[in-house]
Amino acid sequence: MSNPKEYIFSNRVTIVEQTSITADSYDKALDIFLSGGGDTEEIDSYGDNWECILNADDFEDEGVDDE
């Protein structure tokens, strides 16, 4: 019986958010935004830029027993 092997994948995901702020001026709105204020919602996300960064099959046992 074979032992399970570890495979490691990376996945780059981009999340697009939109923030709504009510303020008396652009400068005040910018200050609110930069301090984390406002009403933020996720409007889109993109993914599928993945790769296998460690493939256990590339490191086949070379006669070493892990028992």
Backbone as numpy.savetxt, mean C-alpha at the origin, in Angstrom:
# Nx Ny Nz CAx CAy CAz Cx Cy Cz
6.08 -35.93 2.13 5.22 -34.74 2.13 6.12 -33.50 2.13
5.79 -32.55 1.30 6.63 -31.35 1.22 6.19 -30.31 2.25
7.15 -29.50 2.68 6.85 -28.43 3.62 6.38 -27.19 2.88
5.45 -26.43 3.46 5.03 -25.19 2.82 6.21 -24.23 2.72
6.22 -23.43 1.67 7.28 -22.45 1.45 6.69 -21.05 1.53
7.54 -20.09 1.81 7.08 -18.70 1.92 7.34 -17.96 0.62
6.33 -17.28 0.13 6.41 -16.42 -1.04 6.02 -15.02 -0.60
6.80 -14.01 -0.99 6.51 -12.64 -0.57 6.23 -11.80 -1.81
5.10 -11.10 -1.78 4.68 -10.23 -2.88 4.60 -8.79 -2.39
4.93 -7.86 -3.26 4.68 -6.45 -2.96 3.59 -5.97 -3.91
2.81 -5.02 -3.46 1.72 -4.48 -4.28 1.66 -2.97 -4.05
1.89 -2.20 -5.10 1.81 -0.75 -5.00 0.37 -0.32 -5.28
-0.23 0.39 -4.33 -1.61 0.85 -4.45 -1.63 2.36 -4.27
-2.32 3.03 -5.16 -2.51 4.47 -5.07 -3.95 4.75 -4.69
-4.14 5.54 -3.64 -5.48 5.90 -3.18 -5.68 7.39 -3.45
-6.78 7.72 -4.11 -7.09 9.12 -4.41 -8.18 9.57 -3.44
-7.87 10.64 -2.71 -8.81 11.19 -1.74 -9.21 12.61 -2.16
-10.40 12.99 -1.74 -10.91 14.34 -1.99 -11.30 14.93 -0.65
-10.85 16.15 -0.37 -11.13 16.79 0.91 -11.93 18.06 0.68
-13.05 18.17 1.37 -13.91 19.35 1.28 -13.72 20.19 2.55
-13.45 21.48 2.35 -13.21 22.39 3.48 -13.99 23.67 3.26
-14.66 24.12 4.30 -15.35 25.41 4.26 -14.52 26.40 5.08
-14.11 27.51 4.44 -13.26 28.50 5.11 -13.51 29.87 4.49
-13.00 30.91 5.16 -13.17 32.28 4.68 -12.22 32.65 3.55
-11.13 31.91 3.39 -10.16 32.22 2.34 -9.38 30.96 1.98
-8.68 31.03 0.85 -7.84 29.92 0.41 -6.76 29.62 1.46
-6.12 30.67 1.98 -5.05 30.47 2.95 -5.55 29.75 4.20
-6.74 30.12 4.69 -7.31 29.44 5.85 -7.67 28.00 5.51
-8.21 27.81 4.30 -8.56 26.45 3.87 -7.30 25.58 3.77
-6.22 26.17 3.24 -4.96 25.44 3.14 -4.43 25.06 4.51
-4.49 25.99 5.46 -4.05 25.69 6.83 -4.86 24.53 7.43
-6.17 24.56 7.21 -7.04 23.50 7.73 -6.66 22.16 7.07
-6.48 22.19 5.76 -6.13 20.96 5.02 -4.80 20.39 5.50
-3.78 21.25 5.61 -2.45 20.78 6.01 -2.39 20.29 7.45
-3.36 20.70 8.27 -3.39 20.22 9.66 -4.29 18.99 9.81
-4.77 18.46 8.68 -5.56 17.23 8.73 -7.04 17.44 8.87
-7.50 18.68 8.73 -8.92 18.96 8.89 -9.69 18.76 7.59
-10.97 19.02 7.67 -11.84 18.87 6.51 -12.52 17.52 6.47
-13.39 17.37 5.48 -14.14 16.13 5.30 -13.53 15.39 4.11
-12.81 14.30 4.41 -12.07 13.57 3.37 -12.75 12.25 3.08
-12.84 11.95 1.78 -13.38 10.65 1.37 -12.52 10.08 0.24
-12.44 8.77 0.21 -11.71 8.09 -0.85 -12.59 8.07 -2.09
-12.05 8.55 -3.21 -12.86 8.58 -4.43 -12.39 7.59 -5.48
-11.19 7.09 -5.34 -10.70 6.10 -6.30 -9.45 5.42 -5.74
-9.11 4.29 -6.31 -7.86 3.61 -5.96 -7.40 2.80 -7.16
-6.09 2.68 -7.26 -5.48 1.96 -8.36 -4.49 0.96 -7.79
-4.46 -0.21 -8.38 -3.53 -1.23 -7.91 -2.99 -2.03 -9.07
-2.76 -3.28 -8.82 -2.29 -4.23 -9.82 -0.85 -4.01 -10.26
-0.08 -3.21 -9.53 1.34 -3.07 -9.83 2.08 -3.94 -8.83
1.96 -5.25 -8.99 2.52 -6.17 -8.02 3.71 -6.91 -8.61
4.51 -7.46 -7.72 5.61 -8.32 -8.12 5.93 -9.28 -6.98
6.46 -10.43 -7.34 6.92 -11.38 -6.34 8.35 -11.00 -6.00
8.59 -10.58 -4.77 9.92 -10.12 -4.39 10.74 -11.21 -3.72
10.11 -12.32 -3.35 10.85 -13.47 -2.84 10.07 -14.72 -3.24
10.65 -15.46 -4.16 10.02 -16.69 -4.65 10.78 -17.87 -4.05
10.13 -18.59 -3.18 10.79 -19.72 -2.50 11.28 -20.77 -3.48
10.67 -20.86 -4.64 11.10 -21.85 -5.63 12.49 -21.53 -6.18
12.92 -20.29 -6.05 14.26 -19.91 -6.50 15.34 -20.42 -5.54
14.93 -20.85 -4.36 15.88 -21.31 -3.34 15.61 -22.77 -2.99
15.61 -23.61 -3.99 15.35 -25.03 -3.76 16.38 -25.59 -2.78
15.93 -26.53 -1.98 16.85 -27.17 -0.99 18.07 -27.71 -1.71
19.20 -27.40 -1.15 20.46 -27.87 -1.71 21.03 -28.97 -0.83
20.15 -29.91 -0.46 20.59 -31.01 0.37 20.58 -30.66 1.85
20.02 -29.51 2.24 19.98 -29.11 3.64 18.65 -29.55 4.21
18.69 -30.22 5.33 17.48 -30.71 5.99 17.14 -29.80 7.15
15.90 -29.25 7.18 15.49 -28.30 8.21 14.94 -28.97 9.46
15.00 -30.26 9.58 14.40 -30.95 10.72 15.16 -30.73 11.98
